[in-house]
Amino acid sequence: MHTLITLLQTPWLGTPAGFWLAFAAIVASLLALDLGLLHREEREIGVRESLWLSAGYISVAGLFGLGLSWQLGAQRGTEFFTGFLIEKSLSLDNVFVIALVFGATAIPRALQHRVLFWGILGAIAMRALLIGVGATLIERFAWLLPLFGVFLVVTGLRMLRAHGREAHAGGPDIGQRTIAWLRRRLPVTPDLHGKAFVVRLPVTDADGAPAGAGRWRRFATPLLLALCAVEAADLVFALDSVPAIFAITTDPFIVLTSNIFALLGLRALYFALAAMLHRFDALAPALAAVLVFIGGKIVLAPWLGHGPAWVSLAVTVGLLAGGVGVSLWRRRGAHPAQRSRATSSAETAAPG
């Protein structure tokens, strides 16, 4: 027992190994609960269920952050909550792109959860790899961190200039381009084949007749195209989100846990937000302002210092709350006909 306690208390990347094991156990339990119990069968997820699931994921993340504050100190707990909030907010653009991908590939709502589940698993692996590389580079080349700050400032200013269009213009583009690229290089079935990503079918000639006895070939289905497009779009968004969290803290444990917890809840939140994200039109400039603030903070740190973590959290919460408030105020003052047109446009983008 004493040996086990000693191992759990042994630091690994600056954090006791027990915290890493606890985090891995929580993530594995959530994924097992989601796939094995809540969604054992392919079915459509309603808005009410989506909101409850999302609230559950956020609650788990909140309890985890409180545990960090209690065991590792308020500073690291505040950094976790700041990183989680920023990553969660930046992932909202992903919701719009995912809706476009599902529309382009005609994926019914009953099968969208399957794509999102495996997509999130891929995104977790991708973020872990990027964070590991980023942490190693920053540790060896400290001058890279200010470059991350400059990158965030430039990205935020680009988002502000793009206000009224998509905040991340590259996201929808990469999704559509990935689908088109795969269709040119892979044999793809015109229709879905249940929940299969790949199917084995007999080869036919131009008239649809069998090309030869015993000739079979593997085909990708639109479900696989959607999964690949979602993964490609997440890679684009990760180029913003990973530098953003490194601008908050370079602690590998805080960076990884805040990212993963934000990603885990994205799948559940998608079904509630896909049809109403258009209501928050002022959220994009608010997110841009957050990126400019975080990037500017890290660029000016050599002269002004990093400052307490709660300041970053307070500014981030204030900017995002302001974006939501302005969006709702504009929505309230809009003409009913304008609201109707906006709603119809969003429902066209969100499949199902």
C-alpha positions in Angstrom: 0.0 0.0 0.0 2.8 2.4 0.9 4.5 1.7 -2.5 1.2 2.4 -4.3 0.8 5.7 -2.5 4.3 6.7 -3.3 3.8 5.9 -7.0 0.6 8.0 -7.1 2.3 10.9 -5.5 5.3 10.7 -7.9 5.3 13.8 -10.2 4.9 13.2 -13.9 5.2 16.4 -16.1 4.8 18.5 -13.0 1.7 16.8 -11.6 1.3 13.8 -9.3 0.7 10.5 -11.3 -2.5 10.0 -9.3 -4.1 13.0 -11.0 -3.2 11.7 -14.4 -4.7 8.3 -13.6 -7.9 9.9 -12.2 -8.3 12.0 -15.3 -7.8 9.0 -17.6 -10.4 7.0 -15.6 -12.9 9.9 -15.8 -12.5 10.2 -19.6 -12.7 6.4 -20.1 -15.8 6.2 -17.9 -17.6 9.0 -19.7 -16.9 7.5 -23.1 -18.0 4.1 -22.0 -21.2 5.5 -20.4 -21.9 7.4 -23.6 -21.4 4.6 -26.1 -22.2 1.6 -24.0 -25.2 2.7 -22.0 -26.8 6.0 -23.2 -26.4 5.3 -27.0 -26.2 1.6 -27.4 -28.6 1.9 -30.3 -28.5 4.4 -33.2 -31.3 6.9 -32.6 -32.0 10.6 -32.9 -31.0 12.8 -30.0 -33.4 15.6 -29.0 -32.7 19.1 -27.8 -33.8 18.3 -24.2 -31.5 15.2 -24.0 -28.7 17.2 -25.6 -28.9 19.9 -23.0 -29.0 17.5 -20.1 -26.0 15.5 -21.4 -24.1 18.8 -22.0 -25.0 19.9 -18.4 -23.6 16.6 -17.1 -20.3 17.0 -19.0 -19.9 20.6 -17.8 -20.7 19.5 -14.2 -18.0 16.8 -14.3 -15.5 19.3 -15.6 -16.6 21.8 -12.9 -16.1 19.2 -10.2 -12.7 18.2 -11.6 -11.6 21.9 -11.6 -12.8 22.3 -8.0 -10.8 19.2 -7.1 -7.7 20.7 -8.7 -8.2 24.0 -6.8 -8.5 22.0 -3.5 -5.6 19.6 -4.1 -3.2 21.7 -6.3 -4.0 25.3 -5.4 -6.4 28.0 -6.6 -3.9 29.1 -9.3 -4.0 25.9 -11.2 -7.8 25.5 -10.7 -8.4 29.0 -12.1 -6.1 28.2 -15.1 -8.2 25.1 -15.7 -11.5 26.9 -15.7 -10.1 29.7 -17.9 -8.7 27.2 -20.4 -11.9 25.1 -20.4 -14.1 28.2 -21.0 -11.9 29.4 -23.9 -11.7 26.0 -25.5 -15.5 25.5 -25.0 -16.2 28.8 -26.6 -13.8 28.3 -29.5 -15.4 24.9 -30.2 -18.7 26.6 -31.0 -17.5 27.4 -34.5 -17.0 23.6 -34.9 -20.8 23.1 -34.4 -21.6 25.2 -37.5 -19.0 23.4 -39.6 -20.2 19.9 -38.5 -23.8 20.9 -39.4 -22.6 21.9 -42.9 -20.7 18.5 -43.3 -23.8 16.6 -42.3 -25.9 18.5 -44.7 -23.4 17.9 -47.6 -23.3 14.2 -46.9 -27.0 13.8 -46.1 -26.4 12.1 -42.7 -29.7 11.6 -40.8 -29.8 12.7 -37.2 -30.1 9.1 -36.0 -26.6 8.4 -37.3 -24.9 11.7 -36.5 -24.0 10.6 -33.0 -22.0 7.8 -34.4 -19.9 10.1 -36.5 -19.5 12.6 -33.6 -18.5 9.9 -31.2 -15.6 8.5 -33.3 -14.8 12.0 -34.5 -14.3 13.1 -30.9 -12.1 10.1 -30.2 -9.9 11.2 -33.2 -10.0 14.8 -32.0 -8.8 13.8 -28.5 -5.9 11.8 -30.0 -5.0 14.7 -32.3 -5.2 17.4 -29.5 -3.0 15.2 -27.3 -0.4 14.9 -30.0 -0.4 18.7 -30.8 -0.3 19.6 -27.1 2.6 17.2 -26.5 4.6 18.6 -29.4 3.7 22.2 -28.4 4.8 21.6 -24.7 8.1 20.1 -25.8 8.8 23.0 -28.2 8.0 25.6 -25.7 10.1 23.9 -23.1 13.1 23.8 -25.4 12.5 27.1 -27.3 10.9 29.6 -24.9 10.8 32.3 -27.6 8.0 30.3 -29.4 5.4 31.4 -26.7 5.4 35.1 -27.8 5.0 33.9 -31.4 1.8 32.0 -30.2 0.6 35.3 -28.8 1.2 37.1 -32.0 -0.6 34.3 -33.9 -3.6 34.7 -31.6 -3.7 38.4 -32.1 -3.6 38.1 -35.8 -6.2 35.4 -35.8 -8.5 37.5 -33.6 -8.1 40.5 -35.9 -8.9 38.4 -38.9 -12.1 37.2 -37.1 -13.1 40.7 -36.4 -12.6 41.7 -40.0 -14.7 38.7 -41.0 -17.6 39.7 -38.8 -20.8 39.0 -40.7 -19.2 36.0 -42.4 -18.0 32.8 -40.9 -15.5 33.5 -38.1 -13.2 30.6 -39.3 -13.6 30.8 -43.0 -11.2 27.9 -43.4 -13.4 25.5 -41.4 -16.3 25.1 -43.8 -13.9 25.2 -46.7 -11.7 22.3 -45.4 -14.8 20.3 -44.7 -16.1 20.7 -48.3 -12.7 20.2 -49.8 -12.1 17.0 -47.8 -15.3 15.5 -49.0 -14.5 16.5 -52.6 -11.0 15.1 -52.4 -12.1 11.8 -51.0 -14.8 11.4 -53.6 -12.2 11.8 -56.3 -9.9 9.2 -54.8 -12.1 6.6 -53.2 -15.0 4.5 -54.5 -18.0 5.9 -52.6 -21.5 4.4 -52.4 -24.2 6.8 -53.4 -26.3 5.9 -50.3 -25.7 5.0 -46.7 -25.4 1.4 -45.7 -26.8 1.4 -42.2 -24.1 2.5 -39.7 -21.2 1.1 -41.7 -18.2 3.4 -42.6 -16.9 0.9 -45.2 -18.8 -1.8 -47.1 -17.8 -4.7 -49.4 -19.9 -4.8 -52.5 -19.8 -6.7 -55.9 -18.2 -4.9 -58.8 -20.6 -3.8 -61.5 -20.2 -2.4 -65.0 -21.6 0.9 -66.4 -25.1 -0.7 -66.7 -25.1 -1.9 -63.1 -24.7 -5.6 -64.1 -22.2 -7.8 -62.2 -18.7 -7.3 -63.8 -17.7 -10.8 -63.0 -18.4 -13.7 -60.7 -16.7 -13.3 -57.3 -15.4 -9.8 -58.0 -15.9 -7.7 -54.9 -14.6 -4.3 -53.8 -14.6 -2.2 -50.6 -16.4 1.1 -50.8 -16.5 4.1 -48.5 -19.9 5.3 -47.4 -21.0 8.9 -46.9 -20.7 8.2 -43.2 -16.9 7.8 -43.7 -16.7 11.0 -45.7 -18.5 12.9 -42.9 -16.1 11.5 -40.3 -13.0 12.5 -42.3 -14.4 16.0 -43.0 -15.2 16.5 -39.3 -11.6 15.4 -38.3 -10.1 17.7 -41.0 -12.1 20.7 -39.7 -11.1 20.0 -36.1 -7.4 20.0 -37.2 -8.0 23.6 -38.5 -9.7 24.7 -35.3 -7.0 23.1 -33.2 -4.4 25.5 -34.7 -6.3 28.3 -32.9 -7.3 26.6 -29.7 -4.0 24.9 -28.8 -2.0 28.2 -28.9 -4.8 29.9 -27.0 -4.5 27.5 -24.0 -0.7 27.7 -24.1 -1.1 31.5 -23.7 -3.0 30.8 -20.5 -0.6 28.2 -19.0 2.2 26.0 -20.2 1.3 23.3 -17.5 0.8 20.1 -19.7 -1.7 18.7 -17.2 -3.9 21.8 -17.3 -3.6 22.3 -21.0 -4.6 18.7 -21.8 -7.4 18.3 -19.3 -9.1 21.6 -20.2 -8.9 20.7 -23.9 -10.3 17.2 -23.5 -13.1 18.1 -21.2 -14.2 20.9 -23.6 -14.1 18.3 -26.5 -16.1 15.7 -24.6 -19.1 18.0 -24.2 -19.0 19.2 -27.7 -20.8 16.1 -29.1 -23.6 16.4 -26.6 -24.0 20.2 -27.1 -24.1 19.9 -30.9 -27.6 18.6 -31.1 -28.9 21.6 -29.0 -26.8 24.3 -30.7 -26.8 23.3 -34.4 -30.2 24.8 -35.0 -29.9 27.9 -32.9 -26.3 29.0 -33.1 -27.4 31.7 -35.6 -29.1 33.5 -32.7 -25.7 34.4 -31.2 -24.4 36.5 -34.1 -22.3 38.8 -31.7 -20.5 35.8 -30.2 -17.9 35.6 -33.1 -16.5 39.1 -32.4 -16.5 38.4 -28.7 -14.4 35.3 -29.3 -12.1 37.3 -31.5 -11.7 39.8 -28.7 -10.8 37.0 -26.3 -8.1 35.8 -28.7 -6.7 39.3 -29.1 -6.7 39.8 -25.3 -5.1 36.4 -24.6 -2.5 36.9 -27.4 -1.7 40.5 -26.3 -1.4 39.4 -22.7 1.3 36.8 -23.6 3.1 39.2 -26.0 3.3 42.0 -23.3 4.1 39.6 -20.5 7.9 40.4 -20.5 7.1 44.1 -19.7 3.8 43.9 -17.7 4.1 40.4 -16.2 1.6 37.5 -16.5 -0.7 38.8 -13.8 -3.1 36.6 -11.7 -5.0 33.9 -13.5 -8.4 35.2 -12.2 -8.0 38.3 -14.3 -7.9 36.3 -17.5 -10.9 34.3 -16.4 -12.8 37.4 -15.5 -12.1 39.1 -18.8 -12.9 36.0 -20.8 -16.2 35.5 -19.0 -17.1 39.2 -19.4 -16.4 39.3 -23.1 -18.3 36.1 -23.8 -21.2 37.2 -21.7 -21.2 40.5 -23.5 -21.4 38.7 -26.8 -24.3 36.6 -25.7 -26.1 39.6 -24.2 -25.7 41.7 -27.4 -26.9 38.8 -29.5 -30.0 38.4 -27.5 -30.6 42.2 -27.4 -30.3 42.3 -31.2 -32.6 39.3 -31.6 -35.2 41.0 -29.4 -35.1 44.1 -31.5 -35.2 42.4 -34.8 -38.3 42.4 -37.0 -40.4 39.1 -36.8 -39.9 38.6 -40.5 -36.1 38.9 -40.1 -36.1 36.4 -37.2 -38.2 34.0 -39.4 -35.7 34.2 -42.3 -32.7 33.7 -40.0 -34.4 30.7 -38.4 -35.2 29.2 -41.8 -31.6 29.7 -42.9 -30.2 28.0 -39.9 -32.5 25.0 -40.2 -31.3 24.6 -43.8 -27.7 24.5 -42.5 -28.5 22.1 -39.7 -29.6 18.7 -41.1 -32.4 16.6 -39.8 
